């Protein structure tokens, strides 16, 4: 799940004043968990994982909030560690009674444990107070809602789709993106015929090439069954899963992914569509800045499309990130005011967040035309939880091993389906 490119790209904060008052909502010091509640004060602590450059922007904006609200907020960051380290560090702090008032976190099975352990505050009262339900994308809110409890405020929602090189499509005689799965396979054959590797994905770490399998599963299983599979509500030992694994192997055998893909580092192969090494990749809007603009290429030479599933509703893979409040914070009202400050449209725009969940903070088409195009065309479509967030880390690692075994030929598609059922069943019963 560690994708430093995706995780590191998110923009950050700058801002417009909120003018948010700090009047009591649930009352400072509210605790929904066990143990002592921290003492109320004007001191806040925000824990996050921005890198150096973006952290400076965030601190600058937090300073503005403090100036308006009489608070002193310390911003601590643990950059570059991804989900392998950051959640454990946060959990240790919370269990030790010294957790931050506010923290940034991913949705899915990374954020869920903090909600289920009641370490994260139920933010429903603050949703009412600040009107977040009407200001933030509803689907994204669902990504930070666990067992019906709104435990986080999403500010980033990222969709995964195909980003392609127009000149390589033209070389294969293709003038428009595929609209069906059959057209996608036909496209792949045309690209191979002119000596172009279709899809640039790498198997090192597991999460990158996973994006292909989860798409194929959406195609074979459809939205309802796919969602049930991810929660263990339906068995993986079934024809639709076997078919998805069969197609997954087909993509490798027909050289629709790079030769030796399992050993490729995503950081090396994902930008391959910009470099002309592959025709397209499966990624998110961060690639426009991280790959296209970083290579000083014009976005006009590239395009995006939602991978066709042949199912209704059309969905793509996605994930959210947001903020949670410590259930033992003595400053819950001030922490909520800080979050509201950070999710103001002007703040989000100033931070150049290219995938903001906040209405009125859509990507600037002049600065990031492809991201803006993606948001306009597909941003409103529903998404399924990206699989490395749908599963806890242990199960995700086991899942990556199944993918690897299948592509190496040590397990057949039906065996892979049975193994996945064992993995998910053991987790669902735990």
Secondary structure by P-SEA (a helix, b strand, c coil): cccaaaaaabbbbbbcccccccccccccccccccccccccccbbbbbbbbcaaaaaaaaaaaaaaaaaccbbbbbbbbcccccccaaaaaaaaaaacccccbbbbbccccaaaaaaacccccaaaaaaaacccccccaaaaaaacccccccccccbbbbbbbbbcaaaaaaaccccccccaaaaaaaaaaaaaaccccbbbbccccccaaaaaaaaaaaacccaaaaaaaacccccccaaaaaaaaaaaaaaaacccccccccccccccccccccccccbbbbccccccccccccccccccccccccccccccbbbbbcccccccccccccaaaaaaaaaaaacaaaaaaacccccccccccccccccaaaaaaaaccccccccccccccccaaaaaaaaaaaaaaaaccccaaaaaaaaaaaaaaaaac
